[in-house]
Amino acid sequence: MDTSLSIDEKFELIKRNTEEIITEEELMNLLKKKKEPVIYWGTAPTGKPHVGYFLPALKIADFLKAGFKVKIFLADLHAALDNVPWIILEKRYEYYKKIIPLLIQAIGVDIKKLQIVRGSELELKPEYMYDILQMSSQVSVHDSHKAASDVVKMGDNPKLSGIIYPLMQAVDEQYLEVDAQLGGTDQRKIMVLAREYLPKIGYNRRIEIMNPLIPGLIGKKMSASDPKSKIDLLDDEKTVKLKIQGAECIAGNPDNGLMAFLKYVIMTIKKDKNENFVIKRKKEHGGDKIYYSYEEIEKDFIDQKIHPLDLKNSVADEITSLLQPIYKHRTELEKLTEKAYS
């Protein structure tokens, strides 16, 4: 634990780059009462992880700096409930087991400080399933369907598995023995369901912390299932540049995936390392421009002092640099990818 940080400093570090905390008062009380609180971040091995995952990775780094114990939950059974074929579930898990720690390591986190937990090892215990049945007698089909709607691929004729998914995510908090959960804003309905129903089966509600979702390159949520919307962690330099060139980025309008990635990932890393961000330009176009904060970049972009093409080239360079530690394992990862996603 970093004893040099005060409780207020820890609180502000946890709060940065978050969309919502349920509740801030509970978080402050937790920091005052517990020396090493425990939080988990879960991910289901469905589609291939993309650069949007760097945002929760940076939040994981923040929690470690704030003295938390962090658990990474690789929710393999949740992937099956979200329509990943059971026959390839193990292969998807093996891919995530390798690439998620590399992703977190790429931003300078010591992964020895993290505890990685496999979902099925926790969730197939008789006492866990007993609690799922207890939850099922408390939660209505309507409420469970509503909670799952932003996370699970429900369709017009949803499978029962999608209804079970939120109940399991709620009970996970108890069996992971955590004080809080980190997730994207798409998880909010499940988190609220957990807070409402865990006490009804005798367990404490947890603190729910949500980071924003980085928009996709084509204006939607950066989705693991839509290759055009995201940059894969194994995309090479040429592919990164091509995808960035095709990204939506209207001059003067900062509401796009590139600016969001710049704000929440690149400039967060730059700030923590006390580094600057450089827009590289030819001399006839004004020469290189150096920035020390996202706010400066956004202002110049709105004022159209930065051309979208120059922004794209500079962001592409930063992403390629960020992916370098992962590229070193490309051969192994591509073999795992072939098995998991062929």
C-alpha positions, 0 to 999 in steps of 0.5 A: 500500500502507498502510505504516502497518499492521504485518504482524500488523495486515494479517493480522488485517484479512484474517482478519476476517469469514472462515470459514476460511483455507487456510492461515493460516501460508502467509498470514503467510509471504506477508505477510512475503515479498511487498510487494504480494501478489495475490488474486482474487475471481471471480463468474459472471454467472448470477442477479442479484447481491444484497445478500449480495455486499456481504460479499465487497465488504467483504473486497475493501476489506480486502485493498486496505487490507492492501496487496494487488493485487485482481483481479475475475474475471467468469467468463462461461464458468463461467456457461455451464458452470453452465447459463446459455444461451450465447445470453444469456451476453454480456448477462449479462456486460454486466450484471455488468460494470456492476453489480459495480463499482458494488456495490464502489464503494457501500462507498467502494472506489476501483475504479481500484485494481481490475483487472477480468478477463473469463473468456473472454479468459483461458480460450480461450488454447491454453495454458490449454486444454492445462492443462485437458486436463492437469488432466482426466487427473489428476482423477477424475470422482468428485472433480470432481463432488464439488468442483462439487456445492456450486456448480454446478446438477448435477441427477440427470443432470449435464452434462459442463460441471459436471465441467469447471467445477472444473478451470477454476477451479483453473487460473484461479489460475495464469493470473490470476497470483495468490497467493490466492483469495477465495470463499464457503464453498460454494467450499471443495471446489473450492479444496481440489481446486485445492490438491491438483491444481495441483502435479501439473501443475507449478504452486504451490498458492494460499492459499484464503480463505473468507468465510461465506455470509449466510443468505437472508431465508427461512432458506436461503442467499441465492440469486440464483435465489430472489427471496424469499430475497434483496434485489436490488441494484435493489430500491426502498425499498418492495420492500426494506421488504416483503421485510424484513418477510417475513423470518424473525426469531424474537424472541430467536433471532439465527440468521437472515439479518437478524442475519447481514447486520447482523453482517457488512455493516452493523456492519463498515461502521459500525465502519470509519466510526466510526459507530453503529447506531440502532434507531428506536422510539417513545417509548412503546416505549423510544425510540431505542437506539444501538449501537456493536458487533454484540455489543451488538445480539445480546445485547439481541436474545437478551434480547428487549430489541429487538423483531423489527419494530424490528430489521427497520425499522432494517435496511431503512433501512440497506440502502436507504441502502447501495443509494443509489449504485446507484439513481443508475444504475437506468435503465441497469441496468434496460435491461441487466436486461431484456436479460439476464433477460427 
